[in-house]
Amino acid sequence: MSQVNYPAVVHAPHFVVEKLTARGRLQRLSARVYSSREDAETWASVLRGAGDVVFITEYGVAYYARCVVCGEYPDHERMRFVDWAELVQYLAQEPGWRSTSEQLVFCPHHRPAGATE
C-alpha cells in the first residue's frame, strides 16, 4: 500500500458555475471546480452571457487529479471533479496516470507495481 501524502478525495466545500438553460436545466459553464466561493463568483461574472441566469452550486467533496504520493498533477490545469467517474475518464487520457477503485491517483513514477497501461 502506498503512503497517501496528497489525498485525491477532499471533503471540503467546492463550487461549480452553472447557468439555467431555456429548458429549465442547469448546465455547467466551465469544467472547473473551484475551492472557494469567491473564485467561483469571479469566474461566474466572466463566463456569464447576456441574459444568463447563473448559479454557484456547492459540493461537499471534490476529487483531485493529483498523485497521492508526490502531489503532482498530470498537466498545468490542476483539475478537480465533483464526480469520481469524471476523474477516471480524465485520467484515462493522460499517459501513465492511474486511478484505483480505492479512490487513489498515481502518476507514472509512483504507479503501483503491476499496473498496466
C-alpha positions as CSV (number, residue, x, y, z in Angstrom):
1,M,0.0,0.0,0.0
2,S,1.3,3.4,-0.9
3,Q,1.5,6.2,1.6
4,V,-1.1,8.9,0.9
5,N,0.5,12.3,1.3
6,Y,-1.9,14.2,-1.0
7,P,-5.4,12.7,-0.9
8,A,-7.4,12.6,-4.1
9,V,-10.7,12.9,-2.2
10,V,-11.0,16.2,-0.4
11,H,-14.0,16.7,2.0
12,A,-14.4,20.4,1.9
13,P,-16.7,22.9,0.1
14,H,-16.1,23.2,-3.6
15,F,-18.1,25.1,-6.1
16,V,-19.2,25.0,-9.8
17,V,-20.6,27.7,-12.0
18,E,-23.8,26.7,-13.8
19,K,-26.5,28.5,-15.9
20,L,-30.2,27.9,-16.4
21,T,-30.9,26.7,-19.9
22,A,-34.0,27.5,-21.9
23,R,-35.3,24.1,-21.0
24,G,-35.0,24.8,-17.3
25,R,-32.0,22.6,-16.6
26,L,-28.7,23.6,-15.1
27,Q,-25.7,23.4,-17.4
28,R,-22.0,23.8,-16.4
29,L,-20.4,27.0,-17.7
30,S,-16.9,25.6,-17.0
31,A,-15.3,22.3,-16.3
32,R,-13.5,23.9,-13.4
33,V,-14.3,23.1,-9.8
34,Y,-13.4,26.0,-7.5
35,S,-12.2,25.6,-3.9
36,S,-13.6,29.0,-2.9
37,R,-17.0,30.7,-3.4
38,E,-15.1,33.9,-4.2
39,D,-13.2,32.3,-7.1
40,A,-16.5,30.8,-8.4
41,E,-18.2,34.2,-8.2
42,T,-15.3,35.9,-10.1
43,W,-15.5,33.3,-12.9
44,A,-19.3,33.5,-12.9
45,S,-19.0,37.2,-13.8
46,V,-16.5,36.4,-16.6
47,L,-18.4,33.4,-18.0
48,R,-21.9,34.9,-17.8
49,G,-23.5,35.7,-21.1
50,A,-26.1,38.5,-21.6
51,G,-29.4,37.3,-20.1
52,D,-27.9,34.2,-18.4
53,V,-29.2,33.2,-15.0
54,V,-26.1,31.9,-13.3
55,F,-25.9,29.7,-10.2
56,I,-23.0,28.7,-8.0
57,T,-23.6,25.2,-6.7
58,E,-21.7,23.9,-3.6
59,Y,-20.5,20.4,-3.2
60,G,-19.1,18.9,0.0
61,V,-16.4,16.8,-1.7
62,A,-14.1,17.1,-4.7
63,Y,-11.8,14.6,-6.4
64,Y,-8.3,15.9,-7.3
65,A,-6.4,14.6,-10.3
66,R,-3.1,14.6,-8.4
67,C,-0.7,11.8,-7.4
68,V,-1.4,10.7,-3.8
69,V,2.4,10.2,-3.3
70,C,4.0,13.3,-4.7
71,G,1.1,15.7,-5.3
72,E,1.9,16.3,-9.0
73,Y,-0.9,16.9,-11.5
74,P,-0.9,15.5,-15.0
75,D,-0.9,19.0,-16.5
76,H,-1.0,22.6,-15.6
77,E,-4.8,22.6,-15.3
78,R,-4.7,21.1,-11.8
79,M,-8.2,19.6,-12.4
80,R,-10.7,18.8,-9.7
81,F,-14.0,17.0,-10.2
82,V,-17.3,16.6,-8.3
83,D,-17.7,13.0,-9.6
84,W,-15.1,10.2,-9.3
85,A,-16.2,8.8,-12.7
86,E,-15.3,12.1,-14.4
87,L,-11.8,12.0,-12.8
88,V,-11.3,8.4,-14.0
89,Q,-12.3,9.4,-17.5
90,Y,-10.0,12.4,-17.5
91,L,-7.0,10.3,-16.3
92,A,-7.6,7.7,-19.0
93,Q,-6.4,10.4,-21.5
94,E,-3.2,11.0,-19.5
95,P,-0.4,8.6,-20.4
96,G,0.8,6.6,-17.4
97,W,-1.6,8.0,-14.9
98,R,-3.9,5.6,-13.0
99,S,-6.8,5.8,-10.6
100,T,-7.9,2.9,-8.4
101,S,-11.2,1.6,-7.0
102,E,-9.9,2.8,-3.6
103,Q,-10.1,6.4,-5.0
104,L,-6.4,6.8,-5.2
105,V,-4.5,8.5,-8.1
106,F,-0.9,7.7,-9.2
107,C,1.5,9.4,-11.5
108,P,3.7,7.3,-13.9
109,H,6.5,7.5,-11.3
110,H,4.5,6.2,-8.4
111,R,2.1,3.8,-10.1
112,P,1.9,0.5,-8.0
113,A,3.9,-2.4,-9.3
114,G,1.9,-4.5,-11.9
115,A,-0.2,-1.6,-13.1
116,T,-0.6,-1.7,-16.8
117,E,-1.2,1.0,-19.5
